[in-house]
Amino acid sequence: MTVLVLYNAPQSTCSQRVRFSLNAKGLSFEEVRLNLFEGDQLKPDYLALNPNGVVPTLVHDGNVVTDSSVILEYLDEVFPDRAPMTPADPVSRARMRAMMRYTDEVPAAAIRIPSYNLAFLPHFQSMTEEEFRALADSKPLRREFLLSMGRTGFPKEQMDEAMGRLERAVVRMDGWLRDGGGPWLMGESLSLADVMLMPVIVRMDDIGLHRMWAERPAVAGWLEKIRAHPAFRPTFYFGSLLTEKYPHLRERRG
Ligand SMILES: N[C@@H](CCC(=O)N[C@@H](CS)C(=O)NCC(=O)O)C(=O)O
């Protein structure tokens, strides 16, 4: 019997990608929830699985697979008969992978800035400078990210820059949807490119950035459609959205 264990966190956008894929494929899995603000991802046992000290990590029959994008491809390779999300021909695959890389490089990186400034910052504000620096130093992947945020948050220029990147990513997404004829990014079938982008768009909507696609019905329609997918609800169980954990953010949604 196949055993799948997912180390993840409810509100982590990278984790949400993998939960969606597992749910879409109807695979049962054990979910280990890490508290990222208690530092569970930096404990020796977890670092032995994922030396980057980030979630998600999938353990499949004892084999460790890290990085959400890699995990998505792995699951589609190992379980190709259950809700396949990779096109058959190499040219389409290449196009899908280019979308996945773009998503990680542009919107998935940019969304961290408003997420930290608007929601996560208070977790760090009660720390002393020494405690904060020690925490940053203990992060294998995110040391510089945390230091540039500091205990007062990312400065306005960095917030503006992130908003610009998010806005441009929405324009790019709109173009993909129109080029392929929709309703999914690659056309008629849901692909890994949709799963990669989904948590970023859901997060943008959650923190009141939905105005960025007010004039883009293809993007709004895509969001509605992915929310209606049977895998969506079990993926976004209560506590997965920031507005559920940080109610003050609801005011931003207007
Ligand atoms: N490229 C990695 C990035 C993973 C990542 O950044 N995870 C975040 C949550 S979305 C995390 O674990 N952060 C914990 C920390 O910064 O200490 C992936 O896609 O899996």
PDBQT file of the ligand as one rigid body, heavy atoms in Angstrom, charges set to zero:
ROOT
HETATM    1  N1  LIG A 301      10.364  26.784  -3.542  1.00  0.00    +0.000 N 
HETATM    2  C1  LIG A 301       9.788  26.251  -2.346  1.00  0.00    +0.000 C 
HETATM    3  C2  LIG A 301       9.422  27.404  -1.430  1.00  0.00    +0.000 C 
HETATM    4  C3  LIG A 301       8.778  26.922  -0.156  1.00  0.00    +0.000 C 
HETATM    5  C4  LIG A 301       8.446  28.065   0.797  1.00  0.00    +0.000 C 
HETATM    6  O1  LIG A 301       8.902  29.202   0.656  1.00  0.00    +0.000 OA
HETATM    7  N2  LIG A 301       7.648  27.751   1.816  1.00  0.00    +0.000 N 
HETATM    8  C5  LIG A 301       7.247  28.741   2.792  1.00  0.00    +0.000 C 
HETATM    9  C6  LIG A 301       5.737  28.712   2.982  1.00  0.00    +0.000 C 
HETATM   10  S1  LIG A 301       4.874  29.052   1.465  1.00  0.00    +0.000 SA
HETATM   11  C7  LIG A 301       7.873  28.391   4.129  1.00  0.00    +0.000 C 
HETATM   12  O2  LIG A 301       7.955  27.245   4.502  1.00  0.00    +0.000 OA
HETATM   13  N3  LIG A 301       8.313  29.401   4.898  1.00  0.00    +0.000 N 
HETATM   14  C8  LIG A 301       8.862  29.172   6.180  1.00  0.00    +0.000 C 
HETATM   15  C9  LIG A 301       9.924  30.158   6.545  1.00  0.00    +0.000 C 
HETATM   16  O3  LIG A 301      10.129  31.132   5.830  1.00  0.00    +0.000 OA
HETATM   17  O4  LIG A 301      10.555  29.947   7.586  1.00  0.00    +0.000 OA
HETATM   18  C10 LIG A 301       8.555  25.415  -2.705  1.00  0.00    +0.000 C 
HETATM   19  O5  LIG A 301       7.893  25.746  -3.693  1.00  0.00    +0.000 OA
HETATM   20  O6  LIG A 301       8.286  24.411  -2.027  1.00  0.00    +0.000 OA
ENDROOT
TORSDOF 0
